[in-house]
Amino acid sequence: MFIIFFSFKERGALNALEMLPLDKKKLGIVVASLGNQAMGLCYYGQKLGIPVTVVMPVSVPIGKLQQCHNLGAKVVVQGGNLFESQRIARAVAREKGLAYINGRDHPHILAGYGTLALEILDQIPAVDAVLVPVGSGGLVAAIAAVIKHAKPECLVYGVQSEKIPTFFKSLETGERVTLPWQSSAADSIAMPNVGINAFHTAKPLLDKMLLVNEDWITKAILHLVEMERLVVEGAAACTLSAIISNLVPELKTKNVVCILSGGNIDAILISRCLDRGLAAEGRLIKFKVDIKGTAASFQKLLSFLAKAGYNVKRLFQDRVWVENDIYQVEVKLVCEARNLEHALELKRLMEREYTNTVFETEPFNDKYTCPCYVRKCC
């Protein structure tokens, strides 16, 4: 079961702004953000007449930056990552007398997030487990605090990308750790550091912390678009990816809530994620084959693929860096198959018809695409 809380950042933002002293409301606030938290603060800052300054790292998606501009905020683009932007934001707050709000760890922000758990318990009283995407830990800490107080037997699992597993490593070592920032399909939870309040709140309450790889995140985005007609960002898709990658078999017969926590994904990134998801499912196959550089040879190859039901997505011809025959052409293709079995059939057909075919992405069976196999843990 999916619960869509595209507005959960707004809950924390509104609560934090309403709790400000009157003098700070007049002077304004400053926040460092990757986009989502800033948009919530900008929206309600505009509604409440509170000036908002946003410090964003240089890697932030342009769409999120522009959205903050459109909501009336002063946007400062400085810092190589969120940690650096937070340091700059605190300096701005000291210099101008503004209230600094840590958009991911302020107690009033976390209290606002906790209302999300109240809604889950109200709408689905029989819930057995809740899967929550985790970055610096604010959302999972708030949800765990409320659910474990109201319904202790309900499981709370955190899910994070294995690309930058900051919260996972912090729980593993028992203290907060900082990791180098890396880009991820789940960009809004790619956090190099963990919140103090979030960590110490979540640490005794979380039942399990899961890691998912990038391919499974993109497969989850693809599934939500194709099957549920939902457009979500990578962070939100992490919870579903834990299920489709079979990381939680113990929940198979349970009432499970997957929190889909955001839909702020730009057109370029969603296009990349959908293609990556298709490739991870074996529905996009990349290979190369040597043929004669004649129209008849090209017609034969493309007709062969068309008759077998494959769509050619991309085609590149290399007539220069080929060996031996001067009339030989290396053709690189990306083809679309219906499913994994159709992809495997392409491999068999091409290798039978063209003995020099080389598949650059092998359409493996489920065992080999399993993330456990990739991590060599099974």
Residue, then its C-alpha position, 0 to 999 in steps of 0.5 A: m500500500f502506498i501513502i503519498f505525502f508529497s507535502f511532508k516537508e510543508r508540515g515541518a516548515l509551517n510548524a517551524l515558522e509558526m513557532l518563531p518569535l515575533d521579532k524573528k518573523k519580521l527579520g526573516i529566516v535563512v535555511a540551507s537546502l537541496g530544494n524540497q525543504a526550502m520550497g516548503l519554507c518559501y511557500y509558507g514564508q510568502k503566505l505568512g509574510i516572513p522573508v526567507t533566504v535560501v542557501m543551496p549547493v551548486s549541485v542543486p537541480i535548476g528546477k528546484l532553485q527556480q521554484c524557490h525564486n518563484l516563491g519569493a525567496k532570496v536564493v544564494v547558490q554557494g557550497g559544494n554540498l549541503f554541509e557546506s551550504q549549512r555552514i554558509a547559512r549559519a554565517v549569514a544568520r549571524e551576520k544579519g540577525l536572521a533565524y537559522i532553521n536547520g530544515r532537516d533536524h530542527p525540533h519544530i521541523l521534526a514535530g511537524y513531520g510527526t503528523l504524518a504518522l498520526e494520519i497513517l494510524d488514523q487511516i490504516p489502524a491495522v498497519d503492521a509496518v511502515l517503510v520510510p526513505v532516509g537521508s539525514g533521518g528527520l522523517v524516519a525519526a519523527i515517524a518512529a517516535v509517534i508510531k512506537h508511542a501509539k502502536p509499539e508492535c508496528l515495525v518501522y524500517g528505514v530505506q536508504s541508497e547504498k550509494i551514500p549510506t550515511f544513516f546506515k553507517s551511523l547506526e552500525t557504528g553507534e555514532r554519527v558519521t560523515l561520508p563524501w557526497q556522491s550523486s544518486a538517483a535519490d538525490s534529495i536523500a543523498m546526505p553526507n551527514v546525519g542530524i543530531n536530533a534525528f539520529h538520537t531519536a531514531k536510534p533506539l526506535l528503528d527496527k531495521m535499516l535497509l540499503v537499496n542499489e541505484d538500479w532497484i531505485t530506478k526500477a521502482i520509479l519505472h514501476l510507479v510510472e507504468m503501473e500506478r501512474l505516479v511520478v515520484e523522485g528517487a528518494a520516494a521510490c526507495t521504499l518500493s525498491a526495498i520490496i521489489s528487490n525482496l529485501v523484506p520477505e518477512l512482510k509478505t503477508k503484512n499490511v505495509v505502508c510505503i511512504l512516497s515522500g516527494g515528486n520533485i524530479d526534473a524532466i532530465l532526471i526522470s528520463r534517465c531514471l526510466d531508461r536506467g530502469l528499463a535497462a535494469e529490467g532487461r528491456l533495453i539492450k545494448f550490443k554491437v555487430d559488424i556488418k558490410g557497409t552496404a544498404a542491403s546489409f543495413q536493411k537485412l539487420l533492421s528487418f531482422l530486428a523488426k520481424a522479431g519485435y524489437n524497437v531500435k532506440r539508438l544506432f551508431q555506425d563506426r566506419v573508422w575504428v574497425e579492423n581488417d575489412i575496409y568495407q566493414v562497419e561496426v554498428k552499435l545499437v540500443c534495442e527495446a524488448r518487451n521483457l527479460e525473456h524477449a531480451l534473452e531471445l534477442k541474444r540467442l537470435m543475434e548470436r546465431e545470425y551474426t557470430n561477431t555480435v557482442f552484447e555490452t549489457e547482458p540480459f541476465n536472468d533474475k538470479y544475476t540481476c538480483p542485488c544480493y548477487v551483485r553485492k556477492c552476499c548470496 
